[in-house]
Amino acid sequence: MTADKEVMEAIRKMLKEREAVRIPNPGGTYRHASVLIPLTVEEGVCNLILTKRTDTVEHHKGQISFPGGRVDDGDGSLEVTALREAEEEIGLHRDDVQMLGRIDDALTIVSNFIIHPFVAMIPPHYPFRLSEAEVERIIRVPLALFFTSMRDDYSFEFEGISIKTPALVYGQDVIWGATARIMKNFVSIFDGKLPLKQTEK
């Protein structure tokens, strides 16, 4: 079995066997958003695809995030939202996405969204087309680094505020906030259970 098939099948099997934790929303306190956690195996290394947001988007300006966004009334399902947003933001066609399952919901602290994350496998070296208004660039991060190099209590300044958050420092980029919390949950689910090739930063 090839590396991508091994990783894909391991994730699919585990997510099928567990129930994702759902965050209740009594009284409609929170808005809903869905994100895609796109994985791709390139040269034998499983990478996570993330986006660096522009400074012109409405929420989380300039931050590193998953492709995704707010649920629209016409989407039909949370999964459809993640696929639609990924296509709009990075040109990832839904027919090229193999959905593997969902992990636990997460909350954004400032913007009051419940985030519904869906894990997916996509083809290697995908010809992304970025939305100039929303995405500054694509970031490929070896998935193994989240298992070996995540910090639980990273301190830094953001917009004049001192913040402590789970984080992964990757080159000049800091993956923090809701994105890091979702990946921390991903690690807790799959730690020691995926056939990941270790790689240098």
N, C-alpha and C positions, 0 to 999 in steps of 0.2 A: 504494500500500500504506500502511496506517495505521501510526502510530509503534509501537504495541504489536506489530503483525505483523512489522515490520521487525526490531525487537530480538529477538523470539521466534525468528524464522527464522534470524537471524545466529547466535544462541547454539546453537540446535538443530543447525545445519549444522556448526559448529566442534566441538561435543562429539561428534558422530557420527563425525567424521574423526580424533579423537585417542583414545588409550587412557588412561584415568585411572590414575594411579599408585596401586598398592595397597601398604599396609604389611603385611609378613608378621607372623604372630603365632605363632612356634614355641613349643610348650609351653603355649599359652593364657595367656601373660603378661598380655595386655591384654583388657579387656572391649570389647564393640562397641556403638556408638551410631550412629544415623542422624539427619541433620538436613535440613530443607528450607530452601533459599535462595529465598524467595518474592519474585518481582518483579511489580510492577504498574505500568501506565502510567496516570497521572492528570493531566489537563490538559496532556498532551503530555510530561510528565516521568516518566522511569522511576525508580520508588522501590523500595528494598529494605525489606521488612518484617522488623523485629527485635522481640524481646521483652525487657522488663526483668523479670528474675526476682524473685520474692518472697524475703524473708529466711527463709522456712520450708522451702524445697526442700532436698533432700539434698545436692546438688552445686551449686557455683558460685552461692552465695547472693548475691542483689542484683546480679548481673552482667547484662550485655547479651548476648543469645545468639540463635541461630536457634531456631525451633520444632523440637523433636526430643527424642530421648532414647534410653534403653537398648533394645537389641534383645531382644524376647521370643521364647521358643521357638516360639510359635504364629504368628509374623508371616509366615513363608513366604519373605520376601525382605527385603533391606535397604531397598528402595524402599517396601515396605509399612510398615516401621517408621516411616519419615519421614512418610508420609501419616497413619498412625494417631496418632502423637504430635502432629502439627499439628492434627488434629481434636480431640484431647483437651485440648490446651493453649489453642488460640485459636478453636476452633469452625469451622475451615476444612474444609469437606466435601470429601472426596477427589474427588467428581464435578466439583468446581469448579476442579480443579488440572490444568494442562497440563504434564506432565513434559517437560523439555527435555534432560535428560542428567545425568551425574555428573561432578564434578571430583575432584581428587586427595584421597586420604585425609589426615587430620591426626591428630596425637596431642595429648591433654591432658596437661599436665605433672604435675599433682598427682593427678588422679583416675584416671589410667591407662586411658583409653578410646582406642580407635581410632575416629575420627569419619568417617563416610561421608556426604559432602555431595551432595545432589541439587538441581539448579537447576530452578525451575518458574515458570510464569506464572500469575497468578491475576487474577480480575476486579477492576476499579477500585472503590474505595470499598466494600470488602467489609464486611458486617455481622459483624465478629468477635464471638465470645462467649468471654470470657476465663475460664480456670480460676482461681478466686480463690486457691486453694492454691499455684498455680505461677507465675502471671503477674500482675505489678503493672500493667503498661501496654504498649501497642503503641508502637513507635517507627518512623516512616517516614523513611528517609534517602535523599536523591537519590543514585542509583547513581553518577552522574558524580563525586561528591565523593571516592569511593574511588580514582578515577583521578588526581585532582588534589591531594588534601589529606591523604592518608595519610602518617603519620610512621613511619619505620623504627625509630627508637630513642627512643621516648617513655618518660620517667622519671616514676614516681609511687610513692606509698606505698599499700600494700594490706595491711591487717591487720598493720601494724607492720613490713612487709618492703619494702625498696626494690626496685622492679621496673623493668626495661627491656624494652619490648615494642613490636612494631608497633601502631599505634593510629590511630584517627580521633577527633578531638574534634569533637563536633557539639552546639552549644549547651552545656547543662549535662551532657551525657552523654559518657562516654569508652568507645569501643568498642575493646577490647583482648583480649589472650589468644588463645585458640583461635579465637574469632570473627574477630578481626583477621587472624590468620595465614591462615585460610581465605579471607578477602576479598583478602588480598595475593596468594594463589595465583590467585584469580579474575581479579584485575587482570593478573597475568603472562600469563594465557591469552588475555585479550580486549583488552588495551591497544591502542587505536587501531583496533579492528576492530568497534566497535558504534556505531550511529547514535544517540548519546545527546545529548539537549538539555542544554547547560550551564545551571546555575542557581546562584543565590546561596545562601549558607548561611542 
